[in-house]
Amino acid sequence: MNFKEIKSSVKHLRDTCPCANCKKKYRLQDISVIATTKVEGLFEMRCHNCSCSTLVTVMSAPEIEIQEKNIREHKSVNSNDVLDIKNFLNSFDGNFKKIFTK
């Protein structure tokens, strides 16, 4: 993980993971980086309120961020899109393996 990914991970942890014991939000100084690799990081979160310690592994997935950005940039669904899906589903036999290996 590079510095930007670590910073983003810490922000995400602070925003989404309150202390499991007392439910208080972690402060920036409560989160320590234990180790990182290219795609993951190990963080220790020690609560300033109750001293409960939690270890968290975070996986970095920049391709997901790119996909989300592309989804937001697409135009809204129109009636032709709905008809295309309806026609596809009418002829779809349920074999997902077949459609994903094409």
Backbone as CSV, one residue per row, in Angstrom:
resi,resn,N_x,N_y,N_z,CA_x,CA_y,CA_z,C_x,C_y,C_z
1,MET,0.841,-1.176,0.000,0.000,0.000,0.000,0.890,1.244,0.000
2,ASN,0.519,2.203,-0.806,1.261,3.457,-0.772,0.637,4.385,0.283
3,PHE,1.242,5.546,0.481,0.792,6.448,1.539,-0.658,6.877,1.335
4,LYS,-1.036,7.156,0.097,-2.408,7.585,-0.192,-3.412,6.492,0.188
5,GLU,-3.090,5.235,-0.116,-3.970,4.117,0.230,-4.050,3.912,1.735
6,ILE,-2.924,4.084,2.429,-2.927,3.961,3.888,-3.793,5.060,4.497
7,LYS,-3.600,6.281,4.025,-4.388,7.413,4.527,-5.883,7.186,4.280
8,SER,-6.229,6.709,3.111,-7.620,6.419,2.769,-8.176,5.296,3.649
9,SER,-7.361,4.289,3.910,-7.783,3.169,4.763,-8.049,3.632,6.189
10,VAL,-7.163,4.463,6.714,-7.350,4.991,8.074,-8.622,5.821,8.143
11,LYS,-8.858,6.649,7.142,-10.094,7.449,7.109,-11.315,6.542,7.085
12,HIS,-11.267,5.498,6.258,-12.381,4.558,6.165,-12.612,3.852,7.507
13,LEU,-11.539,3.428,8.159,-11.663,2.773,9.461,-12.295,3.714,10.488
14,ARG,-11.859,4.957,10.488,-12.417,5.935,11.433,-13.897,6.185,11.166
15,ASP,-14.268,6.226,9.898,-15.658,6.520,9.526,-16.610,5.350,9.749
16,THR,-16.115,4.126,9.627,-17.026,2.974,9.594,-16.863,1.975,10.732
17,CYS,-15.814,2.083,11.522,-15.545,1.056,12.535,-15.416,1.663,13.932
18,PRO,-16.506,1.786,14.657,-16.377,2.239,16.042,-15.795,1.114,16.902
19,CYS,-15.373,1.457,18.097,-14.833,0.463,19.030,-15.873,-0.635,19.257
20,ALA,-15.449,-1.877,19.167,-16.362,-3.008,19.350,-16.860,-3.107,20.788
21,ASN,-16.095,-2.553,21.721,-16.446,-2.657,23.139,-17.358,-1.521,23.597
22,CYS,-16.951,-0.264,23.346,-17.712,0.880,23.893,-18.400,1.723,22.815
23,LYS,-18.172,1.391,21.547,-18.804,2.073,20.400,-18.329,3.505,20.153
24,LYS,-17.251,3.942,20.803,-16.689,5.272,20.550,-15.943,5.259,19.222
25,LYS,-15.915,6.415,18.544,-15.148,6.543,17.302,-13.660,6.628,17.633
26,TYR,-12.852,6.029,16.765,-11.406,6.111,16.930,-10.901,7.475,16.479
27,ARG,-9.892,7.961,17.171,-9.207,9.178,16.743,-8.048,8.752,15.842
28,LEU,-7.493,9.710,15.126,-6.377,9.428,14.234,-5.215,8.774,14.987
29,GLN,-4.911,9.294,16.173,-3.778,8.763,16.944,-4.070,7.393,17.573
30,ASP,-5.298,6.904,17.468,-5.654,5.589,18.011,-5.368,4.456,17.021
31,ILE,-5.037,4.799,15.776,-4.840,3.791,14.731,-3.370,3.751,14.329
32,SER,-2.785,2.558,14.420,-1.373,2.359,14.069,-1.252,1.377,12.916
33,VAL,-0.292,1.644,12.033,0.008,0.730,10.930,1.016,-0.287,11.450
34,ILE,0.656,-1.555,11.415,1.554,-2.619,11.857,2.436,-3.080,10.700
35,ALA,1.807,-3.350,9.550,2.556,-3.826,8.376,1.720,-3.597,7.130
36,THR,2.404,-3.479,5.988,1.698,-3.373,4.712,2.419,-4.191,3.649
37,THR,1.653,-4.613,2.672,2.205,-5.194,1.455,1.688,-4.326,0.316
38,LYS,1.870,-4.777,-0.890,1.418,-3.994,-2.044,-0.102,-3.806,-2.046
39,VAL,-0.845,-4.811,-1.558,-2.310,-4.766,-1.664,-3.059,-4.834,-0.334
40,GLU,-2.361,-4.946,0.789,-3.079,-5.018,2.057,-2.292,-4.350,3.175
41,GLY,-3.015,-4.026,4.232,-2.395,-3.414,5.390,-2.974,-3.999,6.667
42,LEU,-2.138,-4.104,7.688,-2.561,-4.573,9.010,-2.511,-3.380,9.954
43,PHE,-3.638,-3.074,10.580,-3.763,-1.912,11.446,-4.177,-2.353,12.850
44,GLU,-3.634,-1.666,13.860,-4.100,-1.852,15.232,-4.893,-0.620,15.611
45,MET,-6.076,-0.845,16.154,-6.907,0.255,16.624,-7.077,0.071,18.133
46,ARG,-6.556,1.033,18.916,-6.641,0.968,20.369,-7.520,2.118,20.834
47,CYS,-8.646,1.784,21.448,-9.626,2.779,21.859,-9.089,3.672,22.975
48,HIS,-9.237,4.987,22.796,-8.800,5.949,23.810,-9.734,5.954,25.027
49,ASN,-10.937,5.429,24.846,-11.920,5.453,25.931,-11.815,4.236,26.849
50,CYS,-11.726,3.030,26.257,-11.745,1.810,27.078,-10.485,0.952,26.928
51,SER,-9.544,1.388,26.104,-8.268,0.689,25.859,-8.410,-0.667,25.172
52,CYS,-9.578,-0.955,24.623,-9.773,-2.195,23.866,-8.931,-2.122,22.584
53,SER,-8.267,-3.219,22.248,-7.407,-3.257,21.073,-8.013,-4.178,20.014
54,THR,-7.987,-3.722,18.764,-8.526,-4.488,17.645,-7.523,-4.485,16.509
55,LEU,-7.305,-5.649,15.894,-6.463,-5.750,14.704,-7.359,-5.884,13.487
56,VAL,-7.031,-5.127,12.435,-7.845,-5.109,11.228,-6.931,-5.248,10.013
57,THR,-7.338,-6.096,9.072,-6.651,-6.195,7.791,-7.492,-5.476,6.746
58,VAL,-6.855,-4.613,5.973,-7.532,-3.856,4.927,-6.917,-4.245,3.594
59,MET,-7.775,-4.592,2.642,-7.324,-4.929,1.297,-7.505,-3.701,0.405
60,SER,-6.474,-3.352,-0.333,-6.535,-2.232,-1.258,-7.088,-2.733,-2.587
61,ALA,-8.091,-2.017,-3.114,-8.714,-2.451,-4.360,-8.953,-1.251,-5.265
62,PRO,-7.891,-0.697,-5.875,-8.078,0.480,-6.721,-8.962,0.220,-7.931
63,GLU,-9.026,-1.038,-8.421,-9.869,-1.322,-9.577,-11.343,-1.133,-9.250
64,ILE,-11.736,-1.322,-8.003,-13.125,-1.106,-7.601,-13.450,0.381,-7.689
65,GLU,-12.536,1.232,-7.226,-12.752,2.675,-7.310,-12.923,3.115,-8.762
66,ILE,-12.138,2.552,-9.660,-12.239,2.890,-11.081,-13.589,2.442,-11.623
67,GLN,-14.028,1.233,-11.265,-15.322,0.741,-11.717,-16.453,1.621,-11.198
68,GLU,-16.391,2.020,-9.918,-17.426,2.883,-9.357,-17.476,4.222,-10.089
69,LYS,-16.300,4.772,-10.423,-16.255,6.035,-11.152,-16.899,5.874,-12.531
70,ASN,-16.590,4.765,-13.204,-17.175,4.518,-14.527,-18.691,4.361,-14.444
71,ILE,-19.171,3.708,-13.409,-20.613,3.530,-13.241,-21.291,4.886,-13.073
72,ARG,-20.702,5.759,-12.264,-21.291,7.082,-12.036,-21.307,7.919,-13.309
73,GLU,-20.365,7.674,-14.222,-20.273,8.465,-15.436,-21.240,7.996,-16.519
74,HIS,-21.840,6.812,-16.366,-22.771,6.314,-17.369,-24.079,7.084,-17.312
75,LYS,-24.731,7.142,-18.453,-26.019,7.822,-18.536,-27.098,6.952,-17.907
76,SER,-28.243,7.529,-17.674,-29.338,6.793,-17.056,-29.885,5.725,-18.005
77,VAL,-30.634,4.805,-17.423,-31.226,3.706,-18.175,-32.392,4.243,-19.003
78,ASN,-32.462,3.795,-20.257,-33.581,4.219,-21.100,-34.446,3.012,-21.455
79,SER,-35.529,3.237,-22.196,-36.485,2.157,-22.524,-35.835,1.067,-23.377
80,ASN,-34.891,1.422,-24.239,-34.193,0.413,-25.048,-33.361,-0.513,-24.165
81,ASP,-32.736,0.044,-23.120,-31.961,-0.781,-22.190,-32.871,-1.810,-21.517
82,VAL,-34.042,-1.360,-21.093,-34.997,-2.260,-20.431,-35.446,-3.356,-21.396
83,LEU,-35.743,-3.001,-22.622,-36.153,-3.999,-23.621,-35.024,-4.987,-23.907
84,ASP,-33.787,-4.509,-23.976,-32.640,-5.397,-24.202,-32.528,-6.436,-23.084
85,ILE,-32.670,-5.993,-21.852,-32.592,-6.917,-20.709,-33.764,-7.898,-20.747
86,LYS,-34.961,-7.405,-21.050,-36.140,-8.273,-21.132,-35.924,-9.360,-22.185
87,ASN,-35.447,-8.978,-23.358,-35.187,-9.954,-24.426,-34.113,-10.951,-24.017
88,PHE,-33.077,-10.470,-23.365,-32.015,-11.364,-22.900,-32.572,-12.375,-21.906
89,LEU,-33.348,-11.896,-20.928,-33.877,-12.788,-19.898,-34.873,-13.794,-20.460
90,ASN,-35.620,-13.417,-21.494,-36.554,-14.357,-22.116,-35.836,-15.547,-22.735
91,SER,-34.629,-15.316,-23.258,-33.895,-16.411,-23.903,-32.802,-17.006,-23.006
92,PHE,-32.594,-16.450,-21.812,-31.524,-16.916,-20.920,-31.914,-18.244,-20.280
93,ASP,-31.021,-19.245,-20.380,-31.314,-20.576,-19.848,-30.782,-20.793,-18.425
94,GLY,-30.197,-19.760,-17.824,-29.697,-19.877,-16.450,-28.253,-20.326,-16.358
95,ASN,-27.592,-20.564,-17.481,-26.218,-21.039,-17.484,-25.262,-19.833,-17.469
96,PHE,-24.917,-19.381,-16.264,-24.023,-18.235,-16.126,-22.621,-18.552,-16.627
97,LYS,-22.202,-19.797,-16.432,-20.858,-20.183,-16.859,-20.691,-19.965,-18.358
98,LYS,-21.720,-20.273,-19.119,-21.676,-20.135,-20.574,-21.542,-18.657,-20.989
99,ILE,-22.279,-17.771,-20.335,-22.223,-16.363,-20.765,-20.948,-15.662,-20.312
100,PHE,-20.341,-16.137,-19.214,-19.126,-15.480,-18.736,-17.842,-16.028,-19.338
101,THR,-17.934,-17.128,-20.080,-16.738,-17.684,-20.716,-16.655,-17.304,-22.185
102,LYS,-17.614,-16.541,-22.674,-17.581,-16.116,-24.070,-16.541,-15.056,-24.279
